[in-house]
Amino acid sequence: METRILIVEEQDQGVRLDKYLSTAMDDCSRSRAQQLIDQEAVRIDDLPVKNSYKVKAGEIGRASCRE
């Protein structure tokens, strides 16, 4: 399992988490991002979040990419 660390940039503020992940991670589709979020494999500032969560600049995201 690979864990990626992402820091939300100012220009990404207010974007839904699933959409943000699909653009920030080249090999991750939006549906795959939604699956990872549903499995609680994605955390923002060490807290589990929902697909509809809107990211804020400066937040630190961790995505555990499971095969």
C-alpha positions in Angstrom: 0.0 0.0 0.0 1.3 3.4 -1.0 0.4 6.5 0.9 0.5 9.8 -0.9 0.7 13.2 0.9 -1.0 16.1 -0.8 -1.0 19.7 0.3 -4.0 21.7 -0.9 -3.0 24.8 -2.9 -4.8 28.1 -2.9 -6.2 27.6 -6.4 -7.9 24.3 -5.3 -9.8 25.8 -2.4 -13.5 24.9 -2.4 -13.2 22.0 -4.8 -14.9 18.7 -3.8 -12.4 16.2 -2.4 -13.1 13.5 -4.9 -12.6 15.9 -7.8 -9.4 17.3 -6.1 -7.9 13.8 -5.8 -8.7 13.0 -9.4 -6.8 16.0 -10.6 -4.0 15.9 -8.0 -3.2 12.2 -8.5 -2.6 11.4 -12.2 -3.5 7.7 -11.9 -6.7 8.2 -9.9 -10.1 8.6 -11.6 -12.9 10.4 -9.8 -14.7 7.1 -9.2 -11.5 5.5 -7.8 -11.1 8.6 -5.5 -14.7 8.1 -4.3 -14.0 4.4 -3.5 -10.9 5.4 -1.5 -12.8 8.0 0.4 -15.6 5.5 1.2 -13.0 3.0 2.4 -11.6 5.8 4.7 -8.3 5.5 2.9 -8.3 9.3 2.5 -7.9 11.6 5.4 -7.6 15.4 5.6 -5.6 16.6 8.6 -5.7 13.0 9.9 -9.6 12.9 9.9 -11.8 10.8 7.6 -14.0 12.9 5.3 -16.8 12.4 2.8 -16.7 12.7 -1.0 -18.6 16.0 -0.9 -16.0 17.6 1.5 -14.7 20.8 0.1 -10.9 21.2 0.5 -9.3 24.3 2.0 -5.9 25.8 1.1 -3.1 24.5 3.4 -4.9 21.3 4.4 -2.8 18.1 4.3 -4.3 15.1 2.7 -3.2 11.5 2.9 -4.4 9.0 0.4 -3.6 5.3 0.9 -3.7 3.8 -2.6 -4.7 0.2 -2.3 -4.4 -2.1 -5.3 
